[in-house]
Amino acid sequence: MDTRNFYKCFISSPGDCSEEREICEKVINEINNGLAKHLNVNFETFMWENNVLPDMGINGQEIIDEHITDSNYDIFIGIMKNRYGHPTKKAGSGTEHEFNDALLRKEKDPQTPQILFYFGKELIDPDTFNPEQYNKVKEFKGRVRDLGIYTDFEGVNNFEESLKSHLELFIKKKSTVNNAEEKVDQVDHILKRLELDLEESLKSYNEKSPIWIDPIISLKKEIPDSPLKNGDSKIDVESIIESPYNIIIKAPSEFGLTSLAHYMKLEAWKIGKSFIYIDSKKTKKHKIVKDIYHQIQNYFLEDSKNIDCILLDSVCLEENGIMQMIKNVCDGFEDIPIIIFNTIDNNFFLKSDEDDKVEIKRQFKPLYLLPLPQNDVRKIVVNYSRLKSLEEDDDIILGKVTKDLEILNLHRTPKNCISILRASSKIGSEYSPINRTKLLDTILNTIFDEYEIPTYHDKKPDVKDCSFVLGYLCESLLIRNNFEFSEDYFKTELRKICNENYIELDLEYLLNVLVDNSIIGRNFNLYYFKNSYWVFYFIAHRMNMSKEFLQYIYNNKKYIDYPEIIEFYTGIDRNKADALEVLNRDLDETLLSVKNKVQIPDNINPFKSISWEPDRETIEKEEAKISKNVISSGLPDEVKDKYDDKHYNQIRPYNQVINSVIRDYSFLVLMRQISATSRALRNSDFVSPKLKKELLDKIIHSWNEINKLLIVLSPLLADKGDVAFEGARFHLDEEDFDISDPDLKRLAVLLAVPTNVVKFFKDDLFSNKMGPLLIDKAENETNSLLKHELMILLISEKPQKWRETIDAYIVSLDKNSFFLSDIQSVLNFNINFKTTEVNALQALQYLSKKCIAKHLYNSNNPDMGLIKKIK
């Protein structure tokens, strides 16, 4: 084992150099965790405030001197700026006193200590400037000039650079390693290569992630339903780097396994360890041991005995021969830990007969990479926004990204976030989380623009040709109801459509583009679309091209199975009146079927008879909430993110299976139709106003069927926590309804019906361009429950003129009605958890106070005087 030499650094300065003293500790820690370990050197800091034991009875400087003498330091780091310090018995200041002692030691032994002195040039604050102190510094600097070499610095960054450079020179001088200078250059060269590898791995469609997000590595195989539970079994990646062992880290593709591998080898190098990275896709089972040795010699210039860990990336256990590859690495490097990065795309693994015979004696601990919580998504959004100088509010951008991820059924991963952010920034001011057709158009165009062509004489295929033939492929997959296909099927089907339409297309190239950019995945000898939204996107484009196929979709009501196809179809040109007419007709048929099955009267509305009768204590609590100064910030971002995480299902993106809805389940069919019809209406800016208004009436009328069912089922839902009817299943969040009294719990579940119905469908229906239509509907709706739900939607999404509409609604309500109390609760919820924009917060607070003032002071339309009484 190599001997490590320790060197103690004594840091001396007057009181105005506290920031520089902190920099000293920072630089020394960084060097200790990097270059110093490679050259068998280690530094320790010695500062009187941290290392001197307090005492009484003698002079303070004498106490410090005693400890300094005992420390026998090797390096003296002196710092001065504008203050000289207080005089001691032996010198004009403590720093001068300690410097003189260092010089006396050096006279006895010219090799020790090494004296580094730094003088800071800093802007002087006139209010704190002391000319006497400053002149003493100048005099001292003049004396030091005759004794050797000192360093001037301007600002802490310059000081940090100088100190780091000098300590690295000291390491070269003192290291016992042969050819230390050459070793330092080698360490720096390798560090730059490792940093470049990580940077390349973080790119998404040629764009780098603006920030490294620490991965969430879990000990448990079970994926928590909520991101709030991701930390329950978390293991820190630093602990793995510090003490590597045999691990297999599992995650779906696009989760950043490759980036994690490159991050680990970079961080390992910084602490003096050598991790070898090998991509299983770029080697063969019989070559891998030789390739690892080649990697060691050419990458690290090291002997294999000094390798601390092998990182085996891109491992798909279902691939033929992979088990033999792993065994060969285990046998070839028996004493070196191996970390396998295992990409999992399905819940099953297919092995060949040969793999079944492979026996691997080494045991691997399974770990699992989890999706990001919203707070990490926020970090990516904020840093990307700063990098690109985006003008839009960070919370608005975050809302768009999280909605797109959820609607497209994408995992919350850095790469997926960057993909959406990059496409949205290319779209510019027109970007909206509503027209996802344009978003996917942009992503697809980016992929084809930036993918390397095979040879210099090849031509890039036209992206519209590719979309056309892929639409045909997805049509054939949909009709046969099997979404896996062989390479032969892919090429045969597409060659046929190319020949029929006189299209020249390199199908080998097309398949490579789709596989390399994770649009298509491979499972043993079959291919599949890795994210179902690509299937729906290409189907929508096929519907736009083929009237025959469009009619097939309408006749078989395939949009019920996949509401996304109607969203992508209407998003192509936002003028698909044919879709709205078909959806209008079909929704009528389903409503009639549901009414015949359910037979609940249309006029059922228990909320009319429920009054708002809180006690004075409850009102005071609400007043206290409102009186808090949340105008500028609301609750902290972390609290808002945790709330959103609580209601986000991170398991859903793991399921990309495309299933049909059984048509006999009429209530589930109705809910899917409401979703599809809402998305189509939202995407139809240029359809006739009459048709849009008629369809919105039908959608809101359909909401009432959901209301009626939930009202009837609410006692059962409160008692059992879970209830199903006609294919639709409703689950009670027990944390939100932690009420011991069964009657009060039933009432609470009933009162939550309006907000939950809005929550079901608001993201499908709302866009800013829908604002005028929704406000018109809200103002003219005669059903009091539906009117109330529309008002909740307006508060949630805040289109133009929403405040005036809600104000008028508050005035129209009875002072003791449930509707007034519920509106006040919805306003407060948005203040606390959803809204950050200052004007919107002010409007929400004003309206919330108005609700309370109306209830307390029996005024139909409280004026500002009454409203201000609410603290």
Order of alpha helices (4+ residues) and beta strands (2+ residues): beta-alpha-alpha-beta-alpha-alpha-beta-alpha-beta-alpha-beta-alpha-alpha-beta-beta-beta-beta-alpha-beta-alpha-beta-alpha-beta-alpha-beta-alpha-beta-alpha-alpha-alpha-alpha-alpha-beta-alpha-alpha-beta-beta-alpha-alpha-alpha-alpha-alpha-alpha-alpha-alpha-alpha-beta-beta-alpha-alpha-alpha-alpha-alpha-alpha-alpha-alpha
